[in-house]
Amino acid sequence: MANSRMSGYGHAVWISWLGEQSAALSQTFLDYGGIHMASERHQSLWFFFTTDVFLALARLEIWARLNPLPVFVQVMPANLPVGFKLEITLSLESSLTQQQAPPVDEFTVLVHPKSVEAAKSIPGLTFTDIPKTPGLALQLWKRFGADPRLPYTTSLGWYMVLKPLGSAIDKSFQSGWREFFHRVEPLTKRLKLQYITHNFFVMLPLSNLRELRQWCKEFLLLVEQVKLEGGPYWPCVQGIVEKKGLNFNTDLHKKVLLDWDQLAPDFPHMSYRAALLLGEGFRINDVRFKVDEGSLADWCNVSLESGERSQDTELRVELPARLVVGPHGHCFYCGQRSHPLQECPSRQLDELDAEVWERLALLNFPAFESGLQEVDGLLAANPDSLPTLLREDRVPAQLVRAMFEIGSLFQFRMQAAVWRAFGREYPRGLHQMGPKANEASWEGLQLLQQGDLVNLERLITKELFRNPRSFPCTVLRGYAALERNDLLRAMQVFAEVEKLATTPLQQSSVIFLQGRVLEIQSKLQQASNYYKRAMQVSPRWLDALYRQGVCQVKMGFAEQAFGLFQNLIMRNPNYFNYALLDPELERGHMQMLAALSGLWLQAQARAEEERSLAEALRNDLGKWFPEGHPFHTEMSGRMTEMMKLTQVENYVAYARLAQQRALLGKEMMMQVEEEGRRIKKRFTNYLDRLKVVQRESSWFPFPKLLLEFNKEFNFCVKSINWSHSQHFQMAETFRKAADLVDTVDTKIANLEDRLKTLKIVRDSTLFVILMFRGFLWLGLASMLFSLLALPLLGFYGSSIGLGWAEDMTFRQQLELQGGLFVILAFLSLALSAVRTALVFDKRKEKIFREAEASARKMTEARAAQRSRNRALRTGNPSPSAQAVSKAPSKAKTKRG
């Protein structure tokens, strides 16, 4: 072991035997406080802290006289180093490690000269010289002997003191402790342990190591069973001390030098030396009551070793001891015990730093452990380096700033933010900051930070004389009382300030201060009630729930508080890091780590699934949307940020990965649905446009010229019919529809452009037909007129005074008739063109309408005929009563 945390001096016992080892040998060593270090074939190594090793060997010596025991035993001085992870090893002189055990046919014990000196005070033991033995170290070994007339009982013994948590005047305490003690009392009877009670303390003696093991194991199993069954349970703390110098009476609990308010409930507390004697099946946990722990007499607690959960999978976060442990009480402003509140480093922090939790969310968990260890090392080298550390940007500085951010509710910077807040509610109010309006209050705050209470009191008195209802100045007066350690006066002032508050934000901030004053005085139940009030005033201020959980942990109800913490973590994952870094949760630190480890393992397992789901989501994005799509561009950037979380080993990152993956997946499917509806709408619009194209192009008089036109038209019809039969719930279908809609749009645009030419040809043809139709009628009329007009003019010309007409008519009849016919033909053509132009649109619409009506009647007639035929095939007696189905909305007409 390169570096040891602590060490203990004692005796090493080396045993060598032939054949099978006697069970009495190892059992006796265990009963007398032996620690089994290692075993190999025909040899083992043990360690004893005390001279009880010689009492155990004396018992074995006497027993071996009646029962053959060919065992070679060697006792030598040794040291037991204990590492930082509570691993143990054995340190011996180098010459003692190069030995070979001689063969023996009886129980033989050799003792090192230094160990002999330690055992001389034990009566009944003898040590005789022996000659040098080959294979053994060159020492003056002594042969061990024991007088069979003495009992050689072990000197080990302990007293157990059990204290229930809570107030004796509380009804829940009285009923809860009474019911739980009814479960503990049968345990004492079953183990045959006598106990006494006084002022709710339970005390009992543990006469030997076996009773100590039995009590610790049975009590821990009882607590575990009660919790699993949901039976009557009440948290209790217990300390186990050695009997030396103590008497078993009602004043025993007063002589046990323990801070009962700092003990973790349910776990037996004892010295490291006693905990190491418990052997296998127990796990030793650190309890920090002082900064430097370098002795095996320091306190620890023990729990049962769980075979289901490895220590490697548990969270192992140890806060810097120089912040958690100290000569002072919990600081009002930050909760640390390394300084008085008048010297709190939070005074130099001017602004709230909520972003520190965002930075910690991207920090790998191993960096938490190494960063906290570095903080402890820096404080060990320079206890005054904390203010300097707060101004740095390294990981240790981020962790320390996060610790101070937990208590920011009670610090000066929070009140400064409340004074400047425009909003009425939390958290929106703190996001709407105004200027520093009242110069006197800001000057007073500066004096408070500097610790100048005399000038501060003068300033507050002067300002309150002018404005008795000044909220900021009255708050400063409460802080001034805190600085003078006058907690009663501070509580009165803060209660007065609450009446001056004009917004829920101000009111809840002052309620927090009142609860904190009670919390610092260990009036935890009353403090919790104040935090509940703050939650009622500002329901979104989750720190009120967090403080209630802290109060429960301080009262010893860590496991009961975890349900509240779990609810908070589900609502805001940052509270996971709160619970890891809060120095005020030291009493329930082990229970919190055990409970948080369950959440951590669940989050890790879920993160593995989320990583694969995130990769699949990113791949699905390319399947649904092409790279040039605006939504693809936006989502790619967001998914890139999301994928960074997959590389972070942090609970907050795990939780956010799941949240963002679900959010992005939901947004993508919403976009798919919206795009699908848009595509459906576009296809429906295309159908309407195609109907127009079909109706207009169907009158084109030269259908053989429309081969390419009909080909594109039919492609659009097939595409629209396909789209109406799909739901776009698969990426391939969606992408095909998205690509097809642009193609259809282009083709319909081309059809509409070509339709303009077709309409010109169609209308021109129809115009010519209508015009020539009119021209034919006018031409016939003109021909008749020309045939009749000239003969009549020649016959009646002389009678009306037109003799020249009569002569011209008879002499040039043919020429006149031909000219007149031509003139009338041109006039007819002109009149026909003018008339057709005037009535063309009306005639065209009429012709189209009649043609469509005729086509519709023909379609209905065909449908009715099909219905009658179907009715005849099925045997329906009244096929004529069947409803005629209408044409479907799909564009099923195929042009050919």
Buried (B, 14 or more C-beta within 10 A) or exposed (E): BEEBBBBBEBBBBBBBBEEEBBEBBBEBBBBBBBBBBEEEEEBBBBBBBBBBBBBBBBBBBBBBEEEEBBBBBBBBBBBBBBBEEBEBBBEBBEEBEEBEBEEBEEBBBBBBEEBBEBBEEBEBBEBEEEEEBEEBBEBEBBEBBBEEEBEBEBBBBBBBBBBBBBEEEEEEBBEBBEBBBEBBEEBBEEBEBEBEEEEBBBBBBBBBBBBBBBBBBBBBEBBBEBEEEEEBBBBBBBBBBBBEEBEEEEEBBEEBEBEBEBBBBBBBBBBBBBBBBBEEEBBBBBBBBEBEBEEBEBBBBBBBEEEEEEEEEBBEBBBBBBBBBBEEEBBBBBBBBBBBBBBBBBBEBEEBBEEBBEBBBBBBBEBBBEBBBBBBEBBBEEEEEBBEBBEEEEBBBBBBBBBBBBBBBBBBBBBBBBBBBEBBBBBEBBEEBEEEEBEBBBBBBEBBBEEBBEEBBEBBEEBBEEEEEBBBBBBBBBBBBBBEEBBEBBBBBBBEBBEBBEBBBBBBBBBBBBBBBBBBBEBBEBBBBBBBBBBEBBEEBBBBBBBBBBBBBBBBBBBBBBEBBBEBBEEBBBBBBBBBBBBBBBBBBBBBBBBBBBBBBEBBEBBEEBBEBBEEBBEBBBEBBEEEBEBBEEBBEEBEEBBEBBEBBBBBBBBBBBBBBEEBBEBBEEBBEEBBEEBBEBBBEBBEBBEEBBEBBBBBEEEEEBEEBBEBBBBBBBBBBBBBEBEBEEBEBBBBBBEBBEEBBEBBEBBBEBBEEBBEEBBEBBBEEBBBEBBEEBBEEBBEEBEEBBEEBBEEBEEEEBEEBBEBBEEEEEEBBEEBBEEBBEEBBEBBBEBBEEEBEEBBEEEBEEEEEEEEEEEBEEBBEEBBEEBEEEEBEEBEEBEEEEEEEBBEBEBE
